[in-house]
Amino acid sequence: MLERVVEATMRWNFRVWGFGEAIALRGLLRAADTLGDRAAQAFVYGVMRTWLGRGVARSPEDHVGAGRELLEMHRRYGDDRFLAAARQLAALHDGFPAGPFGAKCHRPDMAGWRNQIWVDCMDVDGPFLARLAVHTGETAHFAAAADALLAYAVTLQEDGGLLTHGYERYAGRNGARWARGNGWALMGMVDTLACLPRQHAHWEELHRRLLLLLRALGRFQDPSGLWHTVVDDGTTYLESTLAAMVAHALHEGFRHGLIPRAEFDDMAARARHAVIKLVDAEGVLGLVSEATPVGAHSTYATRPFGCFPWGQGPLLLLLTDGESPDT
């Protein structure tokens, strides 16, 4: 199955960059290690070298770029161009304007989006900056990572624990508890906290918010192990990406001692089982909705399904959990 999923993932036309492409590359590297597959690693290297050749952080579009993968390429190949590019990407993040609660607006260059904040970014800024701190020993990046993640949580997380998809400076939260968005938030919290020193001033608050989110998700998990695409609206269709993200994030949370296994082991097992059942003979994860912009309720309830990197990437991570060393 893993070999088929790798092949299906590499058929995606990576455009450098869109949301979800980075996690697909991360999954391909994990699968390459598990399978001893040089072709998959070479594929990722080729995509990343294309980015270097084009120029990293040359426009705000690169905010969703594969920052952690730049660091991984530096670790694997020792090419300092990857580390220099990671520093450029960190500088790009630092330069974005902040919203009312400190979260960054990543597309100030676009009239329709310049005042928007998106939950997807919780799996981008914090984890990348925290990993940069670990990779370089430059502890200032820990502060930037924690500040970024907490600002997103304050901006988007509701009292019940779920997060809304977006926030607009003049309109507030859009009110949609989008499943995949909560998956991005969950993974970002786990990956950042796994790197962040526990004595950091924001660690306890971020950890409290992580458990609050998990308990909220537990209340809405469908008997199938999946979640509805609007988490708290059972009239919307069941979708698979949150389940894949939950299964992987819980595995990582258990491994790093962030999440109590006794409380969440059943949630993880049901999510993993549901996802595995949806992988077809071609290695494609089913029930993955297409790209979903911040919008009205009908936006979430009517997205078509297909093969996308934001489904394949979490699937690859799930299938290889426990198979790769800490980096």
LINGIDA-V340093 format. One record per residue. N is the residue number from 0. SS is DSSP state (@ for helix, = for strand, . for the rest). PSI is psi as a letter, one per 40 degrees, with the letter a starting at -180 (none if undefined). Layout:
n = (N	N)
ss = (SS	SS)
psi = (PSI	PSI)
This chain:
n = (0	1	2	3	4	5	6	7	8	9	10	11	12	13	14	15	16	17	18	19	20	21	22	23	24	25	26	27	28	29	30	31	32	33	34	35	36	37	38	39	40	41	42	43	44	45	46	47	48	49	50	51	52	53	54	55	56	57	58	59	60	61	62	63	64	65	66	67	68	69	70	71	72	73	74	75	76	77	78	79	80	81	82	83	84	85	86	87	88	89	90	91	92	93	94	95	96	97	98	99	100	101	102	103	104	105	106	107	108	109	110	111	112	113	114	115	116	117	118	119	120	121	122	123	124	125	126	127	128	129	130	131	132	133	134	135	136	137	138	139	140	141	142	143	144	145	146	147	148	149	150	151	152	153	154	155	156	157	158	159	160	161	162	163	164	165	166	167	168	169	170	171	172	173	174	175	176	177	178	179	180	181	182	183	184	185	186	187	188	189	190	191	192	193	194	195	196	197	198	199	200	201	202	203	204	205	206	207	208	209	210	211	212	213	214	215	216	217	218	219	220	221	222	223	224	225	226	227	228	229	230	231	232	233	234	235	236	237	238	239	240	241	242	243	244	245	246	247	248	249	250	251	252	253	254	255	256	257	258	259	260	261	262	263	264	265	266	267	268	269	270	271	272	273	274	275	276	277	278	279	280	281	282	283	284	285	286	287	288	289	290	291	292	293	294	295	296	297	298	299	300	301	302	303	304	305	306	307	308	309	310	311	312	313	314	315	316	317	318	319	320	321	322	323	324	325	326)
ss = (.	@	@	@	@	@	@	@	@	@	.	.	.	.	.	.	.	.	.	.	@	@	@	@	@	@	@	@	@	@	@	@	@	@	@	.	.	@	@	@	@	@	@	@	@	@	@	@	@	@	@	@	@	@	.	.	.	.	.	@	@	@	@	@	.	.	@	@	@	@	@	@	@	@	@	@	@	.	.	@	@	@	@	@	@	@	@	@	@	@	@	@	@	@	@	.	.	=	.	.	.	.	.	=	.	.	.	.	.	.	.	.	.	.	.	=	=	=	@	@	@	@	@	.	@	@	@	@	@	@	@	@	@	@	@	@	.	.	.	@	@	@	@	@	@	@	@	@	@	@	@	@	@	@	@	@	=	.	.	.	.	.	=	.	.	=	=	=	.	.	.	=	=	.	.	.	.	=	@	@	@	@	@	@	@	@	@	@	@	@	@	@	@	@	@	.	.	.	.	.	.	.	@	@	@	@	@	@	@	@	@	@	@	@	@	@	@	@	@	@	.	.	.	.	.	.	=	=	.	=	.	.	.	.	.	.	.	=	=	.	@	@	@	@	@	@	@	@	@	@	@	@	@	@	@	.	.	.	.	.	@	@	@	@	@	@	@	@	@	@	@	@	@	@	@	@	@	.	=	.	.	.	.	.	=	.	.	.	=	.	.	.	.	.	.	.	@	@	@	@	@	.	.	.	=	.	.	.	@	@	@	@	@	@	@	@	@	@	@	@	.	.	.	.	.	.	.)
psi = (d	d	d	d	d	d	d	d	d	e	e	i	g	h	e	g	i	i	h	e	d	d	d	d	d	d	d	d	d	d	d	d	d	d	e	f	g	d	d	d	d	d	d	d	d	d	d	d	d	d	d	d	d	d	h	h	f	e	i	d	d	e	d	e	i	g	d	d	d	d	d	d	d	d	d	d	e	e	h	e	d	d	d	d	d	d	d	d	d	d	d	d	d	d	e	i	i	i	a	d	e	e	i	i	h	e	g	e	e	h	d	e	e	e	e	i	h	h	d	d	e	e	e	c	c	d	d	d	d	d	d	d	d	d	d	e	e	g	e	d	d	d	d	d	d	d	d	d	d	d	d	d	d	d	d	d	h	i	d	e	d	i	i	i	d	i	h	h	d	e	e	a	i	e	e	h	g	h	d	d	d	d	d	d	d	d	d	d	d	d	d	d	d	d	d	h	h	e	e	i	d	e	d	d	d	d	d	d	d	d	d	d	d	d	d	d	d	d	d	e	h	i	d	e	e	a	i	i	d	h	d	e	g	e	e	i	i	i	i	e	d	d	d	d	d	d	d	d	d	d	d	d	d	d	d	e	f	d	h	h	d	d	d	e	d	d	d	d	d	d	d	d	d	d	d	d	d	e	h	a	d	e	f	h	h	i	f	h	i	i	h	h	i	h	a	i	d	d	d	d	e	e	h	i	i	a	h	i	d	e	d	d	d	d	d	d	d	d	d	e	h	e	e	i	i	i	none)
